[in-house]
């Protein structure tokens, strides 16, 4: 008599995250402010990812640049930034069109002076922002989690490492950097096992402590972001699929896990490991291209953020009775695109950007408090668009360089990251 073994029920990480998302919101709504007591567990998860992200970014970029010749790196860089610039401009322009049509700031009651004082943050000039791309102390930049200076250093390091390897024939340093990247990747894969628990605790705190009342007067603002995300997907998805000669209908399922991570963590940095792995294993992007485009697009391709910043500018103007001139609208696109270059990739970083944009365009700061109040919710839409378009950029670059494996994309071949 044969005894049949019971099959173990296996739940994918994507499904676990979805369950944790719903469960966290319901739990927080039921227990109320008490949910803030478990927020520290979610913070531990975020910190475990953050502690490895800088090393992951720098080792991935350096290994990708150092493994190819100067021509390969130049081609990858050119095509990466070409699509970053194009998509960002389209997204910012879409933000203007939707803001003029829906008018998210009309009818909003501005927060009182006390709220504004509590929400005040220090503004940063555009010159300081651009200057900050180059570090005076790379160790300090790593300690501060300053992504763009670290990427700039990693690019230089990778180029110099590649030149050294070709001239000397010694691959010890290149192998060491590649090995370091593999080790950091393994650390992050281990940490991802507790992602559902961390996300549950974070969302329970949002639902229980912050509450959802703050969303009600801002539904129009959030609605613009939602519509904008849908329109962008309808533009970028088919465009990418057509140029890469793949079936666009397969994209939604492939984006599922990273999209859930983006919505629940609102952090491009936290999503980076998942995004890079899925780009290789689900979309067929080569490891070399994914390691190069992944970190760079995380910091510099911010389609969702560009649109959000433009909508925020119109919200600040409309909610305070200011009519934007054509010049200010043009500046809104320019400044929003520039602020996406190295935008802070952790939750809440957009507060500084809002203040900078308001100061640069001479808009009243009163409405910033409301934007701060719903920043977590608007961050869901920003990060979702940022992360998913990052992969599309990787696909377009890989396709152009002959580094896109369509068998992997079509599911007839499996690879590991």
N, C-alpha and C positions, 0 to 999 in steps of 0.2 A: 504494500500500500504506500503510495507516494504522498508525502506531506508537502503541500504547496506552501511556499514561503510568501509571507505577506509582503506586498510591495510597500516600500516606504513612501510616504507622501512628501513630495518635494515642492516647496513653494519658492518661486523665483524671488530674487531680491527686489525686483520691480514691484511684484505683488505685495511683498512684505512692507515696502515703503508706502504703497497705496493704503494698505490696511492701517498702518501706523498714522498716516495723515488723517484719515477719517476718525480713527479711534482717539487721537490726541485732541482733535477739535471737540468731539463729543464729551470726552472726559473733562476737558477744561471748562466747557460750558456748564457741566453738571456740578463740579466741585467749586467753581468760582476762583477767587483770589488764592485759595490754598494751593492751586497748581503751580504757583511760583516757587514752591518749595522743592519741586523736582526739576526746575529749569537747569540747575547746576549739572545734571547728568547730560543734558543736551549740550551745555557749554563744554563739557569734557570731550564729547564727540567732535565738536567744531575745532577745539584746540589740538586734538590728536591729528586731524587732517592738516591744520594750519602749520603744525610744527614740521611737517615734511614737504609742504608745497614748494617752498623756496628752493630746497635742494633738488626736488623733482624737476622744477622748471629749468634751473641752471644746468643740471646734468643732461637733461633731454636736449636743450638747445645746443649746448656745447658738443654733445655727441653727434647730433644731426649735422651740424655745420662742419665739425672736424672730420667726419667720415667721408665727405665728398670733396670734389675739387672746387676751386673758386667759381667756375662756371655754373656748377650745379647749385651752389648756394645762391649765386646771383639770380638764377632763374627762379628758384623757389621764393626768394625775397621779392622779386619783381611781381610775380603773379599773385603772391599772397597780399601784398599791399595794394595791388590794382583792384582786387575784389573787395578788400576792406574799405577802401575809399569810396568805391562805387556804391556798395550796399549802405554805407553810413549816410551818404548824401541822399540816397533815395528814401531812407527811413526818416531822416530829419525833414525832408520836404513833405513826406506823408504826414508827419506830425503837424505841420503848418496847415495843410489842407483839412485835416480832421478837426483841428482846433477852431478854424474859421467856420466850419460847417456846424459842429456840435456846440461850440462855445462852453467849455467846461467850467469856466470861472464865473459865468453869469448867474446871479441869484445866490451866491455863496456868502455867508456871513463871516467876516474876518474875525480871527481870534483877538482877545483883548490885549492890552499893552503888557500885562503881567505875563501872559503866555509867551509873548514875543521875547521878553527879557529872559525868560527861562530857556528859550530855545536858541538864544544867540550863539553863533559860532564865528570863529575867526575866518575872514575871507583871505583867499590866496590870489595873487595877481597872475595874469596869464604868463608873464615873463618868468615868474618864479616856478610856475608849473612846467614850462618847457625846460628851464634850467635844471629842474629836479630830475630830468631824464638821465642826466650824467652824474654819477656819484663821485664824491671826493673820498669816500671811504666805503669800499664794497662790503666790508664786514659790518659796518654800521647799517648799511642799506639792507643787508640780510636780516639783521636783528630787528629792523623796523618793518620788515615785510614789504619793502618798497619794490614792487614787481618790475617796473620798467627799467630802473637803473640796473637791477640784477640781470635782466634780459640783455641789456646793452653790453654789460660786462661779459656775459656768457657768449654773445656773438663774437666779440673780440677774442675771447679766450678760445673759442672753437676754431676761428680762422687761424690764429697763431698755432694752436695745437695741430691742425691739419698741415700747416706749412712745416712745422717741426717734424712731424711723422714722415712726410714725403722726402724731406731733405736728409734725415738721419736713418730712416728705415726702422726706427725704434717705435714700436706700437704700445709700449708699456703704459704711457699716460692715457692714450686713447682707450685702451682696454680697461684701465682703472676707472675712467669716467663712465664708460658703458656699464661696468660692474656696479658702480655706485648707483646709477640710475635703476638698474635691476633690483638692487637691495631696497631702495626707497619705494619702488613700485610694489614690492612684496609687503612692505610695512603698511602701505595704504590699503592694499587688498585685504589685509588682516583687519584693519580698523573698520573697513566698510561692512564687516559682519555685524557691527553694532549700530549701523546707520538707522535701522527702523526704531530702535530704542531711543536714540538721540533725537530723531525727528519727532517722535511721539511726545517727548518731554518738552521740546521747544514749542510745538504747536499748542500743547496743553496750556503752557504759560501765556501764549498770545491770546487764546480764547478765554482763559480764566481771569487773567490779570488786566490785560489791556482792553479786552472786550471788543465787540464789533460795532458798537454804537458810533464810533468815529467814522465808520465807512458810509453811513447813511447819507450825510450831506455831500459826500464825495463820490457818489455812484457815477455821476457823469464823467468825472476825471478818470476813474478806473475803467469806465465803459469805453472811453476813447482809447485807452491803452489796450484793452481787450480786442476792440475792433481793429486797431492798428496791427496787433500781432497776427490776427487772422488774415488780414490783407497781405502782410509781408510774407506769410507762409505761402499764400496763394501765388505770390509773385516769384519768390526765391526758390521754392520747391520745384515747380515745373521747369523753371529756367535751369537750375542745377541738373535736374534729371535729363533734360534735353541735351545740354552741352556734354554731359558725362555718358549719354546713351544708356541710361538705365531706366527702370520702371518706377515712376514717382509714387505709385500706389503702395510700394513696399516701405516707403519712408516712415510713415506714422508709427508703425510697430517698432522699427529700429530706433526711433527717437524716444520711445516710451520711458526707458529707465533714466536716461539723462534728463529728460523733461521733468520727471517726478523729482529728481534731485534738485533741479533748478528751482522749481516751484516751492519746494519745502524748505530749502536752505537759503534761498535768495542770494547765493554767493557763487560767482564764477570760479573762484579759487577752490572752493570745496568740490565743485563739479568737475574740475580739471582732470583728475585721474580717471573718472568714469568716462568722460568725454573722449579722452585719448585712447582708452582701451576699446571703446565701442567703435571709434572711427576705424580702427584696424580690424577688429573681429566681426563687425556687422556691416560696415560700409565699404570695406575692401581697400581703404587707404593704406599705403605702405607705411611701415614703422618709421622709416626715415622722414617721410613727409609729415606724418602725424606728430612726431617729436619736434619738428621744426614749427609747423603751423599752430599746433595746440597751445603752447604757452604764449606765442605772439598774439594770436587772435583773442586769447583770454583777456589780455591787457589792452589791446588796441582795436579789436573789432567789437563794437558795442552798438549794434543796430537798435536793439530794444532800448538801451540807455539814451541814444541820440534822439529817438522819437519822444521818449519820456521827458527829456530835458526841454525840448521845444514845446511840448504840451504844458510843462510846468511854467515856462515863460509866459505863454498865453494865459494860463490860469492866474498867475500873479498879476498880469496886466488887467484882465477882465474883472477879477474880483476886487480890484481897487480903482476901477473906472479909468484906466489908462488906455488910450488908443495907440497901438503900435504903428509906426511908420513903415514904409517899404524898406527903408534902410535898416531899421531895427529888426525886421523880419529876416533880412539877409544876414544880419549879424547873429540872429538867433540860430540860424543853420550853421554858420561858421563856428561860433563859440561852442555850440553843442557837439559838433564833430571834433573840435580840438579837445574838449574836455573828456571825450571818450578815449583819447590817447593816454592811457595810464590811469584811468579812473580807478578809484579804490575798489577792490574786488571782494570786499567783505561787507556783510549787512550794515546798513547805516551810513556808508561812505558818501552817498549822494547828498547828504545834508550840506556838506562843504560846497558841493557843486551848485546847489540851488542858491546859496548865498552869493557865490561868485557871479553867477549869471544875473541875479537881481542887481547887484552892485554895478556890474559892467554895463548893463542896459539902462541904468537909472530908474529901476522899478522899486516901488515901496516894498519894504521887507516884511510888512505885516502878515502877508499870506503864507510866509515860510513855515510858520508854526503848524498850520493845517497840513502842509505837505510832509512835515516831519511826523505828524501824528499818524499818517497813513503810509509812511515810507515802506514799512514791511510789506504791505499789500501791493503797492505799486512795484516793489522790488520783485515780486513774483513774475509780473509780466515782463519787466526789463530783463531779468536773468534768463527766463525761458527763451526769449528771442535771441539773446546774446549767445547762449550755449549752443543752441541748435544751428544757428547760422555759422558758428565757428566750424562745425563739421562740414557744412556745405562748402565753405571756403577751402577746407582741406581736400574735399572731393574734387573741386574744380582745379586746384593746383596739381593734385595727383593725376588727374585725367590729362592735363596738358603735358605733364612730364612722362606719361606712360607708366605711372606708378599706381594706377587704380586697378585692382583685381575684381573684375565684374563677376567672376564665379563666386567670390566671397559674398558680394552684395546680393547675388541671386540665391544664395543659400545652398549651392551645390558643392561648396568647399569650405572647410573650417580651418582657421588659423588661430594662433594664440598671440597675445601681446607680449 
